[in-house]
Amino acid sequence: MAISISVVLLLSVLAVIFLRNGGLKVSHALVCLLLGFYLAGTNIAPTIHSGLTATADIVGSLRP
């Protein structure tokens, strides 16, 4: 749960930064938001979740 909240927070911050810099238009952000909601309701959602969890585990295990 903590990882998904962190990812949502990070992506939200990036979206706000892109919107303020003019690199992301509101219509593009809405399309990405809708795509995320539709992907969450499909059969590929568990695969995406597993991939993100595995990536977070790999990044978390790295030591500088």
Predicted model as a PDB file, atoms N, CA, C, CB and O in Angstrom, pLDDT in the B-factor column:
MODEL        1                                                                  
ATOM      1  N   MET A   1       0.819  -1.190   0.000  1.00 45.00           N  
ATOM      2  CA  MET A   1       0.000   0.000   0.000  1.00 45.00           C  
ATOM      3  C   MET A   1       0.862   1.254   0.000  1.00 45.00           C  
ATOM      4  CB  MET A   1      -0.931  -0.002   1.197  1.00 45.00           C  
ATOM      5  O   MET A   1       0.540   2.230  -0.677  1.00 45.00           O  
ATOM      6  N   ALA A   2       1.951   1.233   0.751  1.00 53.00           N  
ATOM      7  CA  ALA A   2       2.820   2.400   0.824  1.00 53.00           C  
ATOM      8  C   ALA A   2       3.471   2.683  -0.521  1.00 53.00           C  
ATOM      9  CB  ALA A   2       3.890   2.202   1.893  1.00 53.00           C  
ATOM     10  O   ALA A   2       3.681   3.840  -0.883  1.00 53.00           O  
ATOM     11  N   ILE A   3       3.788   1.631  -1.259  1.00 55.00           N  
ATOM     12  CA  ILE A   3       4.421   1.828  -2.560  1.00 55.00           C  
ATOM     13  C   ILE A   3       3.434   2.455  -3.532  1.00 55.00           C  
ATOM     14  CB  ILE A   3       4.951   0.496  -3.118  1.00 55.00           C  
ATOM     15  O   ILE A   3       3.802   3.368  -4.271  1.00 55.00           O  
ATOM     16  N   SER A   4       2.209   1.995  -3.549  1.00 58.00           N  
ATOM     17  CA  SER A   4       1.248   2.543  -4.497  1.00 58.00           C  
ATOM     18  C   SER A   4       0.925   3.993  -4.175  1.00 58.00           C  
ATOM     19  CB  SER A   4      -0.027   1.711  -4.502  1.00 58.00           C  
ATOM     20  O   SER A   4       0.736   4.796  -5.088  1.00 58.00           O  
ATOM     21  N   ILE A   5       0.856   4.347  -2.886  1.00 62.00           N  
ATOM     22  CA  ILE A   5       0.610   5.740  -2.518  1.00 62.00           C  
ATOM     23  C   ILE A   5       1.799   6.596  -2.929  1.00 62.00           C  
ATOM     24  CB  ILE A   5       0.345   5.872  -0.999  1.00 62.00           C  
ATOM     25  O   ILE A   5       1.619   7.716  -3.406  1.00 62.00           O  
ATOM     26  N   SER A   6       3.010   6.083  -2.749  1.00 69.00           N  
ATOM     27  CA  SER A   6       4.205   6.819  -3.145  1.00 69.00           C  
ATOM     28  C   SER A   6       4.239   7.050  -4.648  1.00 69.00           C  
ATOM     29  CB  SER A   6       5.457   6.075  -2.703  1.00 69.00           C  
ATOM     30  O   SER A   6       4.591   8.138  -5.102  1.00 69.00           O  
ATOM     31  N   VAL A   7       3.878   6.040  -5.416  1.00 68.00           N  
ATOM     32  CA  VAL A   7       3.870   6.168  -6.872  1.00 68.00           C  
ATOM     33  C   VAL A   7       2.815   7.175  -7.306  1.00 68.00           C  
ATOM     34  CB  VAL A   7       3.615   4.803  -7.538  1.00 68.00           C  
ATOM     35  O   VAL A   7       3.071   8.002  -8.181  1.00 68.00           O  
ATOM     36  N   VAL A   8       1.641   7.113  -6.707  1.00 69.00           N  
ATOM     37  CA  VAL A   8       0.577   8.057  -7.051  1.00 69.00           C  
ATOM     38  C   VAL A   8       1.010   9.474  -6.706  1.00 69.00           C  
ATOM     39  CB  VAL A   8      -0.736   7.701  -6.317  1.00 69.00           C  
ATOM     40  O   VAL A   8       0.783  10.396  -7.490  1.00 69.00           O  
ATOM     41  N   LEU A   9       1.623   9.660  -5.558  1.00 73.00           N  
ATOM     42  CA  LEU A   9       2.090  10.981  -5.154  1.00 73.00           C  
ATOM     43  C   LEU A   9       3.173  11.488  -6.094  1.00 73.00           C  
ATOM     44  CB  LEU A   9       2.613  10.947  -3.722  1.00 73.00           C  
ATOM     45  O   LEU A   9       3.143  12.650  -6.501  1.00 73.00           O  
ATOM     46  N   LEU A  10       4.126  10.635  -6.442  1.00 75.00           N  
ATOM     47  CA  LEU A  10       5.191  11.021  -7.364  1.00 75.00           C  
ATOM     48  C   LEU A  10       4.636  11.397  -8.730  1.00 75.00           C  
ATOM     49  CB  LEU A  10       6.200   9.890  -7.507  1.00 75.00           C  
ATOM     50  O   LEU A  10       5.019  12.420  -9.298  1.00 75.00           O  
ATOM     51  N   LEU A  11       3.740  10.578  -9.257  1.00 74.00           N  
ATOM     52  CA  LEU A  11       3.162  10.875 -10.567  1.00 74.00           C  
ATOM     53  C   LEU A  11       2.317  12.138 -10.535  1.00 74.00           C  
ATOM     54  CB  LEU A  11       2.321   9.706 -11.049  1.00 74.00           C  
ATOM     55  O   LEU A  11       2.279  12.881 -11.516  1.00 74.00           O  
ATOM     56  N   SER A  12       1.641  12.392  -9.425  1.00 76.00           N  
ATOM     57  CA  SER A  12       0.857  13.622  -9.291  1.00 76.00           C  
ATOM     58  C   SER A  12       1.758  14.847  -9.282  1.00 76.00           C  
ATOM     59  CB  SER A  12       0.013  13.583  -8.015  1.00 76.00           C  
ATOM     60  O   SER A  12       1.458  15.852  -9.927  1.00 76.00           O  
ATOM     61  N   VAL A  13       2.853  14.762  -8.555  1.00 80.00           N  
ATOM     62  CA  VAL A  13       3.801  15.880  -8.522  1.00 80.00           C  
ATOM     63  C   VAL A  13       4.389  16.123  -9.907  1.00 80.00           C  
ATOM     64  CB  VAL A  13       4.928  15.609  -7.505  1.00 80.00           C  
ATOM     65  O   VAL A  13       4.501  17.269 -10.342  1.00 80.00           O  
ATOM     66  N   LEU A  14       4.763  15.056 -10.601  1.00 80.00           N  
ATOM     67  CA  LEU A  14       5.297  15.213 -11.955  1.00 80.00           C  
ATOM     68  C   LEU A  14       4.263  15.818 -12.900  1.00 80.00           C  
ATOM     69  CB  LEU A  14       5.768  13.864 -12.497  1.00 80.00           C  
ATOM     70  O   LEU A  14       4.605  16.659 -13.731  1.00 80.00           O  
ATOM     71  N   ALA A  15       3.017  15.406 -12.783  1.00 79.00           N  
ATOM     72  CA  ALA A  15       1.972  15.957 -13.636  1.00 79.00           C  
ATOM     73  C   ALA A  15       1.794  17.451 -13.383  1.00 79.00           C  
ATOM     74  CB  ALA A  15       0.651  15.220 -13.404  1.00 79.00           C  
ATOM     75  O   ALA A  15       1.630  18.225 -14.327  1.00 79.00           O  
ATOM     76  N   VAL A  16       1.825  17.857 -12.122  1.00 80.00           N  
ATOM     77  CA  VAL A  16       1.690  19.284 -11.801  1.00 80.00           C  
ATOM     78  C   VAL A  16       2.871  20.063 -12.358  1.00 80.00           C  
ATOM     79  CB  VAL A  16       1.584  19.495 -10.274  1.00 80.00           C  
ATOM     80  O   VAL A  16       2.692  21.155 -12.899  1.00 80.00           O  
ATOM     81  N   ILE A  17       4.066  19.523 -12.235  1.00 81.00           N  
ATOM     82  CA  ILE A  17       5.255  20.200 -12.772  1.00 81.00           C  
ATOM     83  C   ILE A  17       5.146  20.330 -14.282  1.00 81.00           C  
ATOM     84  CB  ILE A  17       6.544  19.434 -12.394  1.00 81.00           C  
ATOM     85  O   ILE A  17       5.421  21.398 -14.827  1.00 81.00           O  
ATOM     86  N   PHE A  18       4.750  19.267 -14.967  1.00 80.00           N  
ATOM     87  CA  PHE A  18       4.612  19.318 -16.417  1.00 80.00           C  
ATOM     88  C   PHE A  18       3.514  20.288 -16.842  1.00 80.00           C  
ATOM     89  CB  PHE A  18       4.320  17.929 -16.966  1.00 80.00           C  
ATOM     90  O   PHE A  18       3.659  20.993 -17.841  1.00 80.00           O  
ATOM     91  N   LEU A  19       2.427  20.326 -16.095  1.00 79.00           N  
ATOM     92  CA  LEU A  19       1.350  21.262 -16.422  1.00 79.00           C  
ATOM     93  C   LEU A  19       1.817  22.704 -16.274  1.00 79.00           C  
ATOM     94  CB  LEU A  19       0.131  21.011 -15.528  1.00 79.00           C  
ATOM     95  O   LEU A  19       1.494  23.548 -17.111  1.00 79.00           O  
ATOM     96  N   ARG A  20       2.571  22.994 -15.223  1.00 83.00           N  
ATOM     97  CA  ARG A  20       3.047  24.362 -14.993  1.00 83.00           C  
ATOM     98  C   ARG A  20       4.098  24.788 -16.013  1.00 83.00           C  
ATOM     99  CB  ARG A  20       3.620  24.485 -13.591  1.00 83.00           C  
ATOM    100  O   ARG A  20       4.159  25.958 -16.390  1.00 83.00           O  
ATOM    101  N   ASN A  21       4.912  23.860 -16.453  1.00 82.00           N  
ATOM    102  CA  ASN A  21       5.957  24.193 -17.421  1.00 82.00           C  
ATOM    103  C   ASN A  21       5.435  24.224 -18.846  1.00 82.00           C  
ATOM    104  CB  ASN A  21       7.091  23.204 -17.321  1.00 82.00           C  
ATOM    105  O   ASN A  21       6.165  24.609 -19.760  1.00 82.00           O  
ATOM    106  N   GLY A  22       4.211  23.833 -19.050  1.00 81.00           N  
ATOM    107  CA  GLY A  22       3.640  23.851 -20.397  1.00 81.00           C  
ATOM    108  C   GLY A  22       3.976  22.627 -21.213  1.00 81.00           C  
ATOM    109  O   GLY A  22       3.639  22.566 -22.395  1.00 81.00           O  
ATOM    110  N   GLY A  23       4.633  21.649 -20.617  1.00 78.00           N  
ATOM    111  CA  GLY A  23       4.992  20.436 -21.337  1.00 78.00           C  
ATOM    112  C   GLY A  23       3.850  19.429 -21.422  1.00 78.00           C  
ATOM    113  O   GLY A  23       3.903  18.473 -22.195  1.00 78.00           O  
ATOM    114  N   LEU A  24       2.825  19.657 -20.619  1.00 76.00           N  
ATOM    115  CA  LEU A  24       1.695  18.739 -20.590  1.00 76.00           C  
ATOM    116  C   LEU A  24       0.422  19.571 -20.592  1.00 76.00           C  
ATOM    117  CB  LEU A  24       1.753  17.789 -19.343  1.00 76.00           C  
ATOM    118  O   LEU A  24       0.225  20.422 -19.724  1.00 76.00           O  
ATOM    119  N   LYS A  25      -0.414  19.329 -21.543  1.00 82.00           N  
ATOM    120  CA  LYS A  25      -1.677  20.051 -21.613  1.00 82.00           C  
ATOM    121  C   LYS A  25      -2.715  19.325 -20.774  1.00 82.00           C  
ATOM    122  CB  LYS A  25      -2.156  20.195 -23.078  1.00 82.00           C  
ATOM    123  O   LYS A  25      -2.597  18.125 -20.526  1.00 82.00           O  
ATOM    124  N   VAL A  26      -3.730  20.055 -20.341  1.00 82.00           N  
ATOM    125  CA  VAL A  26      -4.764  19.479 -19.492  1.00 82.00           C  
ATOM    126  C   VAL A  26      -5.460  18.328 -20.207  1.00 82.00           C  
ATOM    127  CB  VAL A  26      -5.784  20.549 -19.084  1.00 82.00           C  
ATOM    128  O   VAL A  26      -5.782  17.315 -19.585  1.00 82.00           O  
ATOM    129  N   SER A  27      -5.693  18.476 -21.510  1.00 82.00           N  
ATOM    130  CA  SER A  27      -6.357  17.405 -22.250  1.00 82.00           C  
ATOM    131  C   SER A  27      -5.509  16.143 -22.273  1.00 82.00           C  
ATOM    132  CB  SER A  27      -6.664  17.854 -23.675  1.00 82.00           C  
ATOM    133  O   SER A  27      -6.051  15.041 -22.185  1.00 82.00           O  
ATOM    134  N   HIS A  28      -4.209  16.276 -22.390  1.00 81.00           N  
ATOM    135  CA  HIS A  28      -3.318  15.115 -22.376  1.00 81.00           C  
ATOM    136  C   HIS A  28      -3.338  14.452 -21.002  1.00 81.00           C  
ATOM    137  CB  HIS A  28      -1.876  15.527 -22.753  1.00 81.00           C  
ATOM    138  O   HIS A  28      -3.344  13.225 -20.903  1.00 81.00           O  
ATOM    139  N   ALA A  29      -3.349  15.255 -19.953  1.00 80.00           N  
ATOM    140  CA  ALA A  29      -3.388  14.704 -18.604  1.00 80.00           C  
ATOM    141  C   ALA A  29      -4.686  13.936 -18.371  1.00 80.00           C  
ATOM    142  CB  ALA A  29      -3.238  15.822 -17.565  1.00 80.00           C  
ATOM    143  O   ALA A  29      -4.677  12.880 -17.738  1.00 80.00           O  
ATOM    144  N   LEU A  30      -5.789  14.453 -18.872  1.00 81.00           N  
ATOM    145  CA  LEU A  30      -7.070  13.765 -18.716  1.00 81.00           C  
ATOM    146  C   LEU A  30      -7.093  12.442 -19.457  1.00 81.00           C  
ATOM    147  CB  LEU A  30      -8.202  14.645 -19.205  1.00 81.00           C  
ATOM    148  O   LEU A  30      -7.633  11.454 -18.960  1.00 81.00           O  
ATOM    149  N   VAL A  31      -6.506  12.424 -20.648  1.00 76.00           N  
ATOM    150  CA  VAL A  31      -6.437  11.176 -21.414  1.00 76.00           C  
ATOM    151  C   VAL A  31      -5.603  10.143 -20.661  1.00 76.00           C  
ATOM    152  CB  VAL A  31      -5.840  11.428 -22.821  1.00 76.00           C  
ATOM    153  O   VAL A  31      -5.984   8.974 -20.590  1.00 76.00           O  
ATOM    154  N   CYS A  32      -4.468  10.564 -20.098  1.00 80.00           N  
ATOM    155  CA  CYS A  32      -3.630   9.645 -19.324  1.00 80.00           C  
ATOM    156  C   CYS A  32      -4.362   9.156 -18.084  1.00 80.00           C  
ATOM    157  CB  CYS A  32      -2.315  10.324 -18.924  1.00 80.00           C  
ATOM    158  O   CYS A  32      -4.249   7.985 -17.720  1.00 80.00           O  
ATOM    159  N   LEU A  33      -5.106  10.034 -17.435  1.00 80.00           N  
ATOM    160  CA  LEU A  33      -5.876   9.650 -16.258  1.00 80.00           C  
ATOM    161  C   LEU A  33      -6.938   8.615 -16.604  1.00 80.00           C  
ATOM    162  CB  LEU A  33      -6.527  10.875 -15.630  1.00 80.00           C  
ATOM    163  O   LEU A  33      -7.092   7.617 -15.901  1.00 80.00           O  
ATOM    164  N   LEU A  34      -7.662   8.854 -17.682  1.00 77.00           N  
ATOM    165  CA  LEU A  34      -8.683   7.906 -18.113  1.00 77.00           C  
ATOM    166  C   LEU A  34      -8.066   6.568 -18.521  1.00 77.00           C  
ATOM    167  CB  LEU A  34      -9.486   8.488 -19.273  1.00 77.00           C  
ATOM    168  O   LEU A  34      -8.627   5.511 -18.232  1.00 77.00           O  
ATOM    169  N   LEU A  35      -6.924   6.613 -19.184  1.00 76.00           N  
ATOM    170  CA  LEU A  35      -6.235   5.383 -19.559  1.00 76.00           C  
ATOM    171  C   LEU A  35      -5.864   4.573 -18.323  1.00 76.00           C  
ATOM    172  CB  LEU A  35      -4.979   5.700 -20.381  1.00 76.00           C  
ATOM    173  O   LEU A  35      -6.008   3.350 -18.311  1.00 76.00           O  
ATOM    174  N   GLY A  36      -5.392   5.250 -17.290  1.00 79.00           N  
ATOM    175  CA  GLY A  36      -5.042   4.557 -16.051  1.00 79.00           C  
ATOM    176  C   GLY A  36      -6.246   3.882 -15.409  1.00 79.00           C  
ATOM    177  O   GLY A  36      -6.153   2.751 -14.932  1.00 79.00           O  
ATOM    178  N   PHE A  37      -7.380   4.583 -15.401  1.00 80.00           N  
ATOM    179  CA  PHE A  37      -8.583   3.988 -14.835  1.00 80.00           C  
ATOM    180  C   PHE A  37      -9.056   2.800 -15.653  1.00 80.00           C  
ATOM    181  CB  PHE A  37      -9.686   5.023 -14.739  1.00 80.00           C  
ATOM    182  O   PHE A  37      -9.473   1.788 -15.091  1.00 80.00           O  
ATOM    183  N   TYR A  38      -8.998   2.909 -16.957  1.00 79.00           N  
ATOM    184  CA  TYR A  38      -9.425   1.792 -17.795  1.00 79.00           C  
ATOM    185  C   TYR A  38      -8.470   0.614 -17.673  1.00 79.00           C  
ATOM    186  CB  TYR A  38      -9.529   2.230 -19.253  1.00 79.00           C  
ATOM    187  O   TYR A  38      -8.913  -0.535 -17.660  1.00 79.00           O  
ATOM    188  N   LEU A  39      -7.174   0.871 -17.582  1.00 76.00           N  
ATOM    189  CA  LEU A  39      -6.213  -0.219 -17.410  1.00 76.00           C  
ATOM    190  C   LEU A  39      -6.406  -0.921 -16.072  1.00 76.00           C  
ATOM    191  CB  LEU A  39      -4.783   0.311 -17.520  1.00 76.00           C  
ATOM    192  O   LEU A  39      -6.213  -2.133 -15.977  1.00 76.00           O  
ATOM    193  N   ALA A  40      -6.783  -0.179 -15.045  1.00 81.00           N  
ATOM    194  CA  ALA A  40      -6.984  -0.774 -13.725  1.00 81.00           C  
ATOM    195  C   ALA A  40      -8.147  -1.756 -13.719  1.00 81.00           C  
ATOM    196  CB  ALA A  40      -7.223   0.311 -12.691  1.00 81.00           C  
ATOM    197  O   ALA A  40      -8.196  -2.650 -12.875  1.00 81.00           O  
ATOM    198  N   GLY A  41      -9.076  -1.600 -14.645  1.00 82.00           N  
ATOM    199  CA  GLY A  41     -10.226  -2.492 -14.694  1.00 82.00           C  
ATOM    200  C   GLY A  41     -10.072  -3.651 -15.656  1.00 82.00           C  
ATOM    201  O   GLY A  41     -11.011  -4.428 -15.830  1.00 82.00           O  
ATOM    202  N   THR A  42      -8.921  -3.791 -16.282  1.00 82.00           N  
ATOM    203  CA  THR A  42      -8.721  -4.867 -17.250  1.00 82.00           C  
ATOM    204  C   THR A  42      -8.019  -6.055 -16.613  1.00 82.00           C  
ATOM    205  CB  THR A  42      -7.919  -4.365 -18.446  1.00 82.00           C  
ATOM    206  O   THR A  42      -7.645  -6.020 -15.440  1.00 82.00           O  
ATOM    207  N   ASN A  43      -7.847  -7.095 -17.396  1.00 86.00           N  
ATOM    208  CA  ASN A  43      -7.147  -8.298 -16.927  1.00 86.00           C  
ATOM    209  C   ASN A  43      -5.645  -8.099 -16.815  1.00 86.00           C  
ATOM    210  CB  ASN A  43      -7.429  -9.453 -17.855  1.00 86.00           C  
ATOM    211  O   ASN A  43      -4.965  -8.917 -16.194  1.00 86.00           O  
ATOM    212  N   ILE A  44      -5.112  -7.039 -17.397  1.00 82.00           N  
ATOM    213  CA  ILE A  44      -3.672  -6.810 -17.344  1.00 82.00           C  
ATOM    214  C   ILE A  44      -3.261  -6.063 -16.070  1.00 82.00           C  
ATOM    215  CB  ILE A  44      -3.223  -6.027 -18.573  1.00 82.00           C  
ATOM    216  O   ILE A  44      -2.067  -5.914 -15.813  1.00 82.00           O  
ATOM    217  N   ALA A  45      -4.212  -5.597 -15.278  1.00 84.00           N  
ATOM    218  CA  ALA A  45      -3.907  -4.838 -14.057  1.00 84.00           C  
ATOM    219  C   ALA A  45      -3.016  -5.611 -13.081  1.00 84.00           C  
ATOM    220  CB  ALA A  45      -5.198  -4.449 -13.359  1.00 84.00           C  
ATOM    221  O   ALA A  45      -2.062  -5.032 -12.562  1.00 84.00           O  
ATOM    222  N   PRO A  46      -3.284  -6.898 -12.808  1.00 89.00           N  
ATOM    223  CA  PRO A  46      -2.380  -7.623 -11.894  1.00 89.00           C  
ATOM    224  C   PRO A  46      -0.951  -7.732 -12.438  1.00 89.00           C  
ATOM    225  CB  PRO A  46      -2.927  -9.023 -11.627  1.00 89.00           C  
ATOM    226  O   PRO A  46       0.010  -7.705 -11.669  1.00 89.00           O  
ATOM    227  N   THR A  47      -0.814  -7.853 -13.743  1.00 89.00           N  
ATOM    228  CA  THR A  47       0.520  -7.928 -14.347  1.00 89.00           C  
ATOM    229  C   THR A  47       1.256  -6.602 -14.182  1.00 89.00           C  
ATOM    230  CB  THR A  47       0.420  -8.299 -15.842  1.00 89.00           C  
ATOM    231  O   THR A  47       2.441  -6.584 -13.850  1.00 89.00           O  
ATOM    232  N   ILE A  48       0.559  -5.500 -14.412  1.00 83.00           N  
ATOM    233  CA  ILE A  48       1.157  -4.176 -14.233  1.00 83.00           C  
ATOM    234  C   ILE A  48       1.551  -3.988 -12.767  1.00 83.00           C  
ATOM    235  CB  ILE A  48       0.173  -3.055 -14.685  1.00 83.00           C  
ATOM    236  O   ILE A  48       2.639  -3.496 -12.468  1.00 83.00           O  
ATOM    237  N   HIS A  49       0.667  -4.378 -11.867  1.00 86.00           N  
ATOM    238  CA  HIS A  49       0.956  -4.248 -10.433  1.00 86.00           C  
ATOM    239  C   HIS A  49       2.165  -5.078 -10.044  1.00 86.00           C  
ATOM    240  CB  HIS A  49      -0.257  -4.671  -9.597  1.00 86.00           C  
ATOM    241  O   HIS A  49       3.023  -4.610  -9.296  1.00 86.00           O  
ATOM    242  N   SER A  50       2.242  -6.291 -10.538  1.00 92.00           N  
ATOM    243  CA  SER A  50       3.390  -7.162 -10.233  1.00 92.00           C  
ATOM    244  C   SER A  50       4.682  -6.575 -10.784  1.00 92.00           C  
ATOM    245  CB  SER A  50       3.167  -8.572 -10.809  1.00 92.00           C  
ATOM    246  O   SER A  50       5.717  -6.614 -10.119  1.00 92.00           O  
ATOM    247  N   GLY A  51       4.627  -6.040 -11.981  1.00 89.00           N  
ATOM    248  CA  GLY A  51       5.812  -5.432 -12.576  1.00 89.00           C  
ATOM    249  C   GLY A  51       6.290  -4.215 -11.793  1.00 89.00           C  
ATOM    250  O   GLY A  51       7.489  -4.040 -11.577  1.00 89.00           O  
ATOM    251  N   LEU A  52       5.349  -3.379 -11.372  1.00 84.00           N  
ATOM    252  CA  LEU A  52       5.728  -2.203 -10.580  1.00 84.00           C  
ATOM    253  C   LEU A  52       6.267  -2.610  -9.210  1.00 84.00           C  
ATOM    254  CB  LEU A  52       4.525  -1.262 -10.411  1.00 84.00           C  
ATOM    255  O   LEU A  52       7.215  -2.004  -8.709  1.00 84.00           O  
ATOM    256  N   THR A  53       5.671  -3.627  -8.609  1.00 88.00           N  
ATOM    257  CA  THR A  53       6.153  -4.107  -7.314  1.00 88.00           C  
ATOM    258  C   THR A  53       7.552  -4.689  -7.440  1.00 88.00           C  
ATOM    259  CB  THR A  53       5.196  -5.156  -6.739  1.00 88.00           C  
ATOM    260  O   THR A  53       8.404  -4.435  -6.588  1.00 88.00           O  
ATOM    261  N   ALA A  54       7.800  -5.459  -8.482  1.00 92.00           N  
ATOM    262  CA  ALA A  54       9.124  -6.039  -8.695  1.00 92.00           C  
ATOM    263  C   ALA A  54      10.163  -4.939  -8.939  1.00 92.00           C  
ATOM    264  CB  ALA A  54       9.095  -7.023  -9.884  1.00 92.00           C  
ATOM    265  O   ALA A  54      11.283  -5.016  -8.433  1.00 92.00           O  
ATOM    266  N   THR A  55       9.794  -3.931  -9.702  1.00 90.00           N  
ATOM    267  CA  THR A  55      10.704  -2.818  -9.960  1.00 90.00           C  
ATOM    268  C   THR A  55      11.003  -2.066  -8.677  1.00 90.00           C  
ATOM    269  CB  THR A  55      10.113  -1.867 -11.005  1.00 90.00           C  
ATOM    270  O   THR A  55      12.153  -1.707  -8.423  1.00 90.00           O  
ATOM    271  N   ALA A  56       9.980  -1.823  -7.864  1.00 86.00           N  
ATOM    272  CA  ALA A  56      10.185  -1.132  -6.590  1.00 86.00           C  
ATOM    273  C   ALA A  56      11.063  -1.956  -5.654  1.00 86.00           C  
ATOM    274  CB  ALA A  56       8.838  -0.835  -5.921  1.00 86.00           C  
ATOM    275  O   ALA A  56      11.884  -1.399  -4.924  1.00 86.00           O  
ATOM    276  N   ASP A  57      10.900  -3.267  -5.669  1.00 90.00           N  
ATOM    277  CA  ASP A  57      11.744  -4.136  -4.834  1.00 90.00           C  
ATOM    278  C   ASP A  57      13.192  -4.085  -5.288  1.00 90.00           C  
ATOM    279  CB  ASP A  57      11.236  -5.586  -4.872  1.00 90.00           C  
ATOM    280  O   ASP A  57      14.099  -4.051  -4.456  1.00 90.00           O  
ATOM    281  N   ILE A  58      13.422  -4.079  -6.592  1.00 92.00           N  
ATOM    282  CA  ILE A  58      14.787  -4.012  -7.125  1.00 92.00           C  
ATOM    283  C   ILE A  58      15.432  -2.674  -6.767  1.00 92.00           C  
ATOM    284  CB  ILE A  58      14.784  -4.213  -8.661  1.00 92.00           C  
ATOM    285  O   ILE A  58      16.580  -2.625  -6.324  1.00 92.00           O  
ATOM    286  N   VAL A  59      14.688  -1.603  -6.963  1.00 89.00           N  
ATOM    287  CA  VAL A  59      15.232  -0.269  -6.654  1.00 89.00           C  
ATOM    288  C   VAL A  59      15.465  -0.139  -5.154  1.00 89.00           C  
ATOM    289  CB  VAL A  59      14.272   0.854  -7.150  1.00 89.00           C  
ATOM    290  O   VAL A  59      16.455   0.456  -4.728  1.00 89.00           O  
ATOM    291  N   GLY A  60      14.561  -0.694  -4.353  1.00 88.00           N  
ATOM    292  CA  GLY A  60      14.714  -0.626  -2.907  1.00 88.00           C  
ATOM    293  C   GLY A  60      15.883  -1.436  -2.382  1.00 88.00           C  
ATOM    294  O   GLY A  60      16.428  -1.120  -1.324  1.00 88.00           O  
ATOM    295  N   SER A  61      16.278  -2.474  -3.102  1.00 91.00           N  
ATOM    296  CA  SER A  61      17.373  -3.311  -2.644  1.00 91.00           C  
ATOM    297  C   SER A  61      18.745  -2.782  -3.076  1.00 91.00           C  
ATOM    298  CB  SER A  61      17.183  -4.714  -3.156  1.00 91.00           C  
ATOM    299  O   SER A  61      19.768  -3.277  -2.603  1.00 91.00           O  
ATOM    300  N   LEU A  62      18.780  -1.804  -3.952  1.00 90.00           N  
ATOM    301  CA  LEU A  62      20.053  -1.245  -4.396  1.00 90.00           C  
ATOM    302  C   LEU A  62      20.687  -0.429  -3.284  1.00 90.00           C  
ATOM    303  CB  LEU A  62      19.860  -0.379  -5.649  1.00 90.00           C  
ATOM    304  O   LEU A  62      20.014   0.332  -2.587  1.00 90.00           O  
ATOM    305  N   ARG A  63      21.956  -0.595  -3.135  1.00 85.00           N  
ATOM    306  CA  ARG A  63      22.705   0.185  -2.141  1.00 85.00           C  
ATOM    307  C   ARG A  63      23.745   1.027  -2.880  1.00 85.00           C  
ATOM    308  CB  ARG A  63      23.393  -0.752  -1.073  1.00 85.00           C  
ATOM    309  O   ARG A  63      24.489   0.516  -3.716  1.00 85.00           O  
ATOM    310  N   PRO A  64      23.787   2.315  -2.565  1.00 77.00           N  
ATOM    311  CA  PRO A  64      24.757   3.190  -3.277  1.00 77.00           C  
ATOM    312  C   PRO A  64      26.186   2.939  -2.906  1.00 77.00           C  
ATOM    313  CB  PRO A  64      24.451   4.624  -3.012  1.00 77.00           C  
ATOM    314  O   PRO A  64      27.084   3.599  -3.428  1.00 77.00           O  
TER     315      PRO A  64                                                      
ENDMDL                                                                          
END                                                                             
